[in-house]
Amino acid sequence: MRKPIYHVFVTQESPPDTQGEKNTYWTRVGVAFAHNGKPGLNIVLTPGIAVSGKLVLLEPREDNIPPQSAEPIESAL
């Protein structure tokens, strides 16, 4: 199988804290591959995961350890 060109994440924004700041939690739910022969992507979601909301595609990081939902990451979107 080819190497994925993107990791697929679902994002969830937390309610504002006492200072009005929000955090975004990222959960990896799959990968995306370049489509064979035509422009586009094939997205493969992890089996058994229910997905709803916004999907975000990010290029894999150099260290191959994508952010997980355990720690909030400030959203740049």
C-alpha positions in Angstrom: 0.0 0.0 0.0 1.2 3.5 -0.8 2.2 6.0 1.9 -0.6 8.3 3.0 -0.1 12.0 2.0 -2.4 13.3 4.7 -3.7 12.3 8.1 -7.4 12.9 8.6 -8.6 14.6 11.9 -11.9 15.6 13.4 -11.7 18.8 15.5 -13.8 19.8 18.4 -13.7 23.2 20.0 -14.0 23.5 23.8 -16.3 26.0 25.4 -14.6 29.3 26.4 -12.8 29.2 29.7 -13.0 31.9 32.3 -10.7 34.1 30.2 -12.8 33.6 27.1 -10.2 31.4 25.3 -11.2 28.3 23.4 -9.0 25.2 22.7 -9.4 22.8 19.8 -9.0 19.1 20.4 -7.8 17.0 17.5 -8.6 13.3 17.0 -7.0 11.3 14.2 -9.7 9.3 12.4 -7.9 8.1 9.2 -5.6 8.8 6.3 -5.8 10.1 2.7 -4.0 8.9 -0.4 -3.6 10.4 -3.8 -6.2 8.9 -6.2 -4.9 6.7 -8.9 -4.8 8.2 -12.4 -7.0 11.3 -11.6 -6.8 14.4 -9.4 -8.3 13.8 -6.0 -7.9 11.9 -2.8 -9.1 8.6 -1.4 -9.9 8.9 2.3 -9.8 5.8 4.5 -11.4 6.2 7.9 -10.5 4.0 10.9 -13.0 1.2 11.2 -15.5 1.5 14.1 -15.2 5.3 14.5 -18.3 7.4 14.1 -17.3 10.7 12.4 -19.3 13.9 12.2 -18.4 17.5 11.9 -15.4 19.1 10.2 -12.6 16.9 8.8 -9.1 18.4 8.6 -6.4 16.9 6.3 -2.8 17.6 7.5 0.4 16.5 6.0 2.2 13.9 8.2 4.8 15.4 10.5 8.5 14.5 10.2 8.4 12.5 13.5 5.3 10.5 12.4 3.5 11.3 15.7 0.4 13.3 14.9 -1.3 15.4 17.6 -4.0 13.4 19.5 -7.0 14.5 21.5 -5.2 14.1 24.9 -3.9 17.7 24.8 -5.6 20.8 23.3 -3.9 22.5 20.4 -4.6 26.1 19.5 -6.5 26.2 16.3 -5.0 28.2 13.4 -8.1 27.6 11.2 
